[in-house]
Amino acid sequence: MDDDILVADGFEAALIGVGRRALQPDIAVYDEDKCIEVLMAQGMDREEAMEHFEFNVVGSWVGDKTPLFMGPLDG
């Protein structure tokens, strides 16, 4: 993986690939469900993990190289 790609600390087990976009930097792509599992393995219950993930992980913008968190299609 490119050394310039920004990764989410502690979520290595949830990393599923690299996203590429026209004229934009490559970004790390994570599986949301696996991220929740990582947080639960650290002692959070599902509700706590989901709240922490939404607010502190998905809700953190760190520039154009901010990782992408991918979830399942609804419906």
CYANA upper distance limits for C-alpha pairs under 8 A (distance plus 0.5 A):
  1 MET  CA      5 ILE  CA      7.90
  1 MET  CA     18 VAL  CA      8.37
  5 ILE  CA     25 PRO  CA      8.43
  5 ILE  CA     26 ASP  CA      6.96
  5 ILE  CA     27 ILE  CA      6.21
  5 ILE  CA     28 ALA  CA      6.90
  5 ILE  CA     65 LYS  CA      7.13
  6 LEU  CA     27 ILE  CA      7.30
  6 LEU  CA     28 ALA  CA      7.12
  6 LEU  CA     65 LYS  CA      6.35
  6 LEU  CA     66 THR  CA      7.04
  6 LEU  CA     67 PRO  CA      7.12
  7 VAL  CA     28 ALA  CA      6.57
  7 VAL  CA     67 PRO  CA      7.03
  8 ALA  CA     12 GLU  CA      8.08
  8 ALA  CA     67 PRO  CA      7.56
 11 PHE  CA     15 LEU  CA      7.19
 11 PHE  CA     35 CYS  CA      6.77
 11 PHE  CA     38 VAL  CA      7.24
 13 ALA  CA     34 LYS  CA      7.74
 13 ALA  CA     35 CYS  CA      8.35
 13 ALA  CA     38 VAL  CA      7.93
 14 ALA  CA     30 TYR  CA      5.89
 14 ALA  CA     31 ASP  CA      5.96
 14 ALA  CA     32 GLU  CA      8.04
 14 ALA  CA     34 LYS  CA      5.43
 14 ALA  CA     35 CYS  CA      5.99
 14 ALA  CA     38 VAL  CA      8.10
 15 LEU  CA     28 ALA  CA      7.67
 15 LEU  CA     29 VAL  CA      6.52
 15 LEU  CA     30 TYR  CA      4.96
 15 LEU  CA     31 ASP  CA      7.05
 16 ILE  CA     29 VAL  CA      6.34
 16 ILE  CA     30 TYR  CA      5.85
 16 ILE  CA     31 ASP  CA      6.89
 17 GLY  CA     28 ALA  CA      6.69
 17 GLY  CA     29 VAL  CA      5.73
 17 GLY  CA     30 TYR  CA      7.59
 18 VAL  CA     26 ASP  CA      6.99
 18 VAL  CA     27 ILE  CA      6.07
 18 VAL  CA     28 ALA  CA      5.20
 18 VAL  CA     29 VAL  CA      5.92
 19 GLY  CA     26 ASP  CA      6.09
 19 GLY  CA     27 ILE  CA      5.56
 19 GLY  CA     28 ALA  CA      6.61
 19 GLY  CA     29 VAL  CA      6.54
 19 GLY  CA     68 LEU  CA      8.35
 20 ARG  CA     24 GLN  CA      7.92
 20 ARG  CA     25 PRO  CA      7.66
 20 ARG  CA     26 ASP  CA      5.35
 20 ARG  CA     27 ILE  CA      7.20
 21 ARG  CA     25 PRO  CA      7.59
 21 ARG  CA     26 ASP  CA      7.26
 24 GLN  CA     64 ASP  CA      8.25
 25 PRO  CA     64 ASP  CA      7.57
 25 PRO  CA     65 LYS  CA      6.89
 26 ASP  CA     65 LYS  CA      7.62
 27 ILE  CA     65 LYS  CA      6.09
 27 ILE  CA     66 THR  CA      7.29
 27 ILE  CA     67 PRO  CA      5.94
 27 ILE  CA     68 LEU  CA      7.39
 28 ALA  CA     66 THR  CA      8.35
 28 ALA  CA     67 PRO  CA      5.37
 28 ALA  CA     68 LEU  CA      6.75
 29 VAL  CA     67 PRO  CA      6.38
 29 VAL  CA     68 LEU  CA      5.29
 29 VAL  CA     69 PHE  CA      6.33
 29 VAL  CA     70 MET  CA      7.39
 30 TYR  CA     34 LYS  CA      8.34
 30 TYR  CA     35 CYS  CA      7.87
 30 TYR  CA     67 PRO  CA      7.97
 30 TYR  CA     68 LEU  CA      6.73
 30 TYR  CA     69 PHE  CA      5.28
 30 TYR  CA     70 MET  CA      6.44
 31 ASP  CA     35 CYS  CA      6.82
 31 ASP  CA     69 PHE  CA      6.38
 31 ASP  CA     70 MET  CA      5.64
 31 ASP  CA     71 GLY  CA      6.75
 32 GLU  CA     36 ILE  CA      6.86
 32 GLU  CA     69 PHE  CA      6.09
 32 GLU  CA     70 MET  CA      6.07
 32 GLU  CA     71 GLY  CA      5.83
 33 ASP  CA     37 GLU  CA      6.85
 33 ASP  CA     71 GLY  CA      7.51
 34 LYS  CA     38 VAL  CA      6.73
 35 CYS  CA     39 LEU  CA      6.93
 35 CYS  CA     53 PHE  CA      8.10
 36 ILE  CA     40 MET  CA      6.70
 36 ILE  CA     46 ARG  CA      7.81
 36 ILE  CA     49 ALA  CA      6.20
 36 ILE  CA     50 MET  CA      6.74
 36 ILE  CA     53 PHE  CA      7.43
 37 GLU  CA     41 ALA  CA      6.62
 38 VAL  CA     42 GLN  CA      7.10
 39 LEU  CA     43 GLY  CA      7.44
 39 LEU  CA     44 MET  CA      6.57
 39 LEU  CA     49 ALA  CA      6.00
 40 MET  CA     44 MET  CA      5.04
 40 MET  CA     45 ASP  CA      6.21
 40 MET  CA     46 ARG  CA      6.89
 40 MET  CA     49 ALA  CA      6.53
 44 MET  CA     48 GLU  CA      6.13
 44 MET  CA     49 ALA  CA      6.01
 45 ASP  CA     49 ALA  CA      6.54
 46 ARG  CA     50 MET  CA      6.57
 47 GLU  CA     51 GLU  CA      6.68
 48 GLU  CA     52 HIS  CA      6.50
 49 ALA  CA     53 PHE  CA      6.41
 50 MET  CA     54 GLU  CA      6.60
 51 GLU  CA     55 PHE  CA      6.63
 52 HIS  CA     56 ASN  CA      5.99
 52 HIS  CA     57 VAL  CA      7.64
 53 PHE  CA     57 VAL  CA      5.41
 53 PHE  CA     58 VAL  CA      6.73
 54 GLU  CA     58 VAL  CA      5.55
 54 GLU  CA     59 GLY  CA      6.44
 55 PHE  CA     59 GLY  CA      5.36
 55 PHE  CA     60 SER  CA      7.95
 56 ASN  CA     60 SER  CA      6.49
 58 VAL  CA     69 PHE  CA      7.52
 61 TRP  CA     66 THR  CA      6.56
 62 VAL  CA     66 THR  CA      5.83
